[in-house]
Amino acid sequence: MVYADPMARAVVIPAVAELLQRFPRGQEFTTTVSFGGDDFTLRAQVRVRRTTPGLAKVSLACWVVNKDMARYLGDNPPREDENFLPPEGTAVPDASLTARVMDCLATRLNPGATPRPDGDGLLAIDVPTSARGASDALA
C-alpha cells in the first residue's frame, strides 16, 4: 500500500514522539490517529509503554474506514464506531497495512528492530526513548 510510509511519517511517528514525552517509566498511553483521503480514512491505534531505562514498547494496529460514494449515495455513511477498535468500536485491524506502517516506523525509530505480535492484535517494536532519537526520527 502506497499510503503506509506517508501515514507513518505524517501521523504515527509524531504520535509516538508525543506519547514518549508525556509519561514516566511503566505507564502506558494510547492514542488513535487518522490519515485520510476523500474516499477513505486510514486509522491507527498507537500505544506506547516505557519498559526499561532507555527503551519503550510501541504497539500499533491500523485499519481503513471506507467513505466511498456508494455508501454516501445510499444514505449510509460510515458509523462512528468504525473509527475505533474494540471495546470502544467495531474496527478490525488490517494486518497488511499494520505490518507496512510498522516496518516504516521501525526503519525510522529503531533500524533493525523486528516487529512482533503484542498479544492483543497489535504489532510491537522496542524503540529508544532518548529525546535525540525522537527528534532524529521526525527530521
Sequence and secondary structure as in RCSB ss.txt:
>XXXX:A:sequence
MVYADPMARAVVIPAVAELLQRFPRGQEFTTTVSFGGDDFTLRAQVRVRRTTPGLAKVSLACWVVNKDMARYLGD
NPPREDENFLPPEGTAVPDASLTARVMDCLATRLNPGATPRPDGDGLLAIDVPTSARGASDALA
>XXXX:A:secstr
 TTHHHHIIIIIHHHHHHHHHH  TT EEEEEEEEE SSEEEEEEEEEEEEETTEEEEEEEEEEEE  HHHHHTT
    GGGGS TTT      HHHHHHHHHHHHHHHSTT   EE SSS EEEEEE  HHHHHHHH 
